[in-house]
Amino acid sequence: MELLVENETGETIYRIKGAFFLIATGSSPHNPSHVPFDRERILDSTRLLSIDRLPKSLLVLGGGTIGSEYASFFAALGVDVTLVDKGKMMLPFLDQEISLHLQNALTKIGLKFLSGRIVTEITLGKEEVHTTFADGSELESEMVLYALGRVANVEQLSIERAGISLNNAGFIPVNAFFQTCVSHIYAAGDVIGTPALASTSMEQGRLVARDAFGVKTHPFPDFYPIGIYTIPEISSCGYTEQQLNDLGFHFSIGRAYYYEIARNQISGNDPGMFKILFHTETLQILGIHIIGRAATELIHIGQVAMSFNARIDYFIDQIFNYPTYAEGYRIAALNGYNKLKDRLL
Ligand SMILES: Cc1cc2nc3c(=O)[nH]c(=O)nc-3n(C[C@H](O)[C@H](O)[C@H](O)COP(=O)(O)OP(=O)(O)OC[C@H]3O[C@@H](n4cnc5c(N)ncnc54)[C@H](O)[C@@H]3O)c2cc1C
């Protein structure tokens, strides 16, 4: 098989032969043609990086990871931020209690969240940007961040010439080994769609290299951490409460609030919580959700425990350094386990 690399004028500059190929061209912000993007007032997450001043007001369209992260950065910097989403909550894929906790924390620093609104038009005024929604409502702001999705970078690849087409979401479909429908062409990272994280993309690429060179390897893990750098930050691993309800699991919940953790009391009383979901009979940990300072670091303790199928009482029987945020695991485990003690004795 041969890969042709062209320069900007369409001349072939390289012909690369190979037994295997990996498409890892990533993704770009979704830029619909009816939105008049510029580099100053109507921005996407890439354009936003070149602004040279803080606006007085910012309208963020989209309550996914990128929209929520930027909305919280700007709100923390004192900008008047409104975040709009068509759904009921920010970050709807998270455990709902954690999303609500974030919404409350952000409301306290002045962020306004408007749910159930679908954007229909964005126009540039003299000094401001006008945004219109399907329900007829309108908002004015100095800047708009359009964070409504990303698209696979496949436009210039001519993948159809290799027999590959995109799925309905616009990404390259792959099997469990990250092979496309053409078995010697792999695809990994953002170009295949969710989870579209740097962390997961790196691992997908490593698994592709192993598979292509015939090294026995493990499948991509079912559970991996998700880190969201909102203020406060969030990290989770495993099932959410909604998922466990939908799947019909018999589960219990242990919680620890940051105000119960000595290290947090010493460090300035930030808001936050640990939430551990575990099977009520087997006690196996099914999901861990943390919001608050150091959440993206703390999650790895729970992730490792989960990968060894640990039970909730594992965290009770371990001694944790004092004072540490990690003690939240023990407090949450005691909280959850104590709710069951009558049944277990
Ligand atoms: C604002 C923002 C914040 C993020 N924060 C996090 C985070 O905190 N943690 C996290 O895990 N992930 C985060 N991500 C996601 C992370 O950046 C991506 O998941 C990751 O970069 C995907 O890696 P990739 O190798 O698939 O693609 P990329 O890193 O995008 O790399 C693709 C490369 O291919 C090149 N390319 C594209 N088209 C062609 C072509 N036709 N020919 C040749 N080369 C081409 C591109 O120039 C680029 O260098 C964030 C993303 C965004 C947008």
The ligand as an ORCA input file, in Angstrom:
! r2SCAN-3c Opt
* xyz 0 1
  C      -9.515     23.089     24.342
  C      -9.171     21.634     24.511
  C      -8.766     21.165     25.754
  C      -8.452     19.816     25.930
  N      -8.048     19.404     27.160
  C      -7.746     18.099     27.349
  C      -7.309     17.642     28.607
  O      -7.212     18.409     29.560
  N      -7.005     16.332     28.753
  C      -7.112     15.445     27.724
  O      -6.832     14.253     27.919
  N      -7.507     15.853     26.507
  C      -7.828     17.152     26.297
  N      -8.238     17.576     25.066
  C      -8.356     16.594     23.986
  C      -7.005     16.320     23.361
  O      -6.403     17.513     22.949
  C      -7.218     15.405     22.157
  O      -8.010     14.299     22.545
  C      -5.900     14.882     21.631
  O      -5.080     15.952     21.202
  C      -6.171     13.957     20.431
  O      -4.961     13.482     19.962
  P      -4.820     13.076     18.426
  O      -3.414     12.594     18.274
  O      -5.935     12.212     18.014
  O      -5.017     14.447     17.598
  P      -4.199     15.800     17.660
  O      -3.495     15.994     18.935
  O      -5.160     16.859     17.210
  O      -3.076     15.593     16.547
  C      -3.416     15.458     15.188
  C      -2.232     15.947     14.343
  O      -2.467     15.602     12.969
  C      -2.163     16.720     12.147
  N      -2.961     16.642     10.909
  C      -4.285     16.918     10.754
  N      -4.653     16.708      9.453
  C      -3.547     16.287      8.790
  C      -3.303     15.905      7.442
  N      -4.244     15.914      6.503
  N      -2.066     15.513      7.127
  C      -1.075     15.498      8.078
  N      -1.247     15.848      9.358
  C      -2.473     16.243      9.718
  C      -2.534     17.922     13.024
  O      -1.857     19.074     12.570
  C      -2.066     17.463     14.391
  O      -0.709     17.760     14.610
  C      -8.546     18.919     24.848
  C      -8.945     19.380     23.595
  C      -9.257     20.726     23.430
  C      -9.690     21.214     22.066
*
